[in-house]
Every structure is written in structure tokens, then in C-alpha cells.
């Protein structure tokens, strides 16, 4: 509260000093501007709740199995030529391994997508759970 000095009215001044109030309001405004976007999610999703079984400790790492496909349809499983019938049999045996290795499919750039789809279907039908595709990251400036 402020007091008047030297005026004709000798009573206390009735005006409120609003500067501290404005300072506090600006600080609160900044806090709410920062925290509000962090708390809002536009899409509400009910996430699943799952109890995961502990992983079995594996001492040895399993090497991935490589399936190579040439654009003419030739198949190579771990660099050994193989037919589609033989591929099904070998993948069924590989799928029984514990832990199951990753199947990496490597294809020529010109290989038709239908061939890759067919090979992926064969792999999943035989019980392979981890199927991946090997690609190369293009270098800057590569056109093709």
C-alpha cells in the first residue's frame, strides 16, 4: 500500500500496484503454453496390456539364413543352388530350430514382385517367423 506525500488529501492511496500481478500472470501463461501441447493427444487409443514371458537366455547367436533370388528365377539358399520344392523342405527344417534364425531374402533389382511374394508365402507356410528383405541404401546422386 502506498501513501500520499504532500497532497491536499493526507489519507492513504487506494490504487493497487498491478506490476507483480502481471509478472505472475505472464509466468503462468508461459507455463501453460509449454505444458498444454504435451498433455493433449488428439487421437485417443486404448493400448493393449500384455504380460510378456521372460526371454529364455540364449548363449549362442544364430546366424541368419540367406535366400538369394536372381532375376531369371534361380534360387540360392546360403549360396547353394536349390529348387522351390527343396526350398520348402529346407525351410521347414530350419523353422524347427530353437531359436529360429532370421530369413534374409536378397533379390536382384529386376526381380518381379510376384516372385518375392511367392517366396515369402513359402517361408511363412513352412513356419518361418522372421522374414526380412535385404536392400542397399542409395548413395547421394544415384539415379537408379
N, C-alpha and C positions, 0 to 999 in steps of 0.2 A: 504494500500500500504506500502511495506517495503522499507527501504533504505539500501544501501550497506555501510559497515563501513570498512575502511582500505584497500580495494582492489585497484587495479590499475585503475579500472573504477570507477569514482566518481558519475555516474548517478544513477537514481532510478532503483530498481529491478523490472523487468517486469513479475514476476511469480505471479499467483493468489493463495491465500490461500483457498484450497478446503475443509477444515475440517468443517466449518459451513454449506457449501452446502451439504456435505454428511450427516450431522446431520439432516438437514431439510428433505432431501430425505428419510432417514430411518423412520422418524416420519410419513411422508406422506404414505410410503409403509405400515407401521403398521396400520394406519387408514383405508386404502383401503382394507387391508386383513381382517379386522374385519367387516367392513360395507358391503362389496360386497356380502357375503353369505346371509345377512339379506335382501337384496333388490331383490335377484333373486328368482323367483318361476319358477320351470321347467315346471309345468303344468299350463297353463292359463285357468281360469274358469270364465265364466260370471255369477256372483252371482245374484240371483233374488232380486228385490227390492220390498218390501212389506210395506204397511202401516198397522200396527196392530190396531185393535179396542181396546180401553181401556177395561180392565177386569172389569166385574161387581164385586163390593165389596161383598164378602160373609162373613157373620158373623159366621156362624156355619161350622165346618168341617164335611164332610160326611165320615162316616166310610166305609172302603172297604167291598165289598161283597165277601165272600169266597165260592168257589166251590171246594169241595174235591172229588177226584176220587180214589176208591180202585182198585187194580189190577184185581178184579173179575168183575168190571164194575159198582159197586154200586156208586150212586151219592148222595152228601150231599150239600145242599145249606144253608150256615150259620148253619152248624151242624144239619140240619133237612133232613131226607131222602126224595128224590124226584126222579121222573121218568123223562125220556127225554122229554116227552110231557109236563109235568108240568114245567120242566125247561124252555122250550121256553116261556110259558105263564108268568112265574115269571120274567124272564129276560126282556121281553117286557115291563112289568110294571116298573121294576127298571130302564130301559133305559129312561123312561119318566121323571124321577126325575131331578130337577134342583138344584144344579149342579149334574151331573151324577157321581155316585161313581165308583171307580176302581173295576174291577172284578179280583180277585186273584184266579188263578187255581192252586190247590195243588194236586199233583198226587203221587201215590206210585212209588217207584223206578222201579218196574217191569211192570208198566202200558205201554201198547203198544202206540206207537206214533200215530197210526191211531185213537185211541180213543181221544187223545188230539186234533188232527186236527179236528175231528168231533165236539167236544165241542167248539172249537174256532170258527168254521164256524157257529154253532148255535148262539153263542154270538154275532158275527158281523151281522148276518142276523136279529137279533132282535133289533139291533140298539145300542149295547154297543160299545162305542168308546175307552175306556181304558181297555184293557185286558192284564193282566200280569201273569207271571208264578213264583211260589214261589219255591226257591231252598235253599239248605243249602251249605255254603262254606265248603269244606272238610278240616278236620284238618290235619296238617302235619303228615305224616306217615300213613294215611288211604289209604288202597289199593282199596277199593270198594266204 
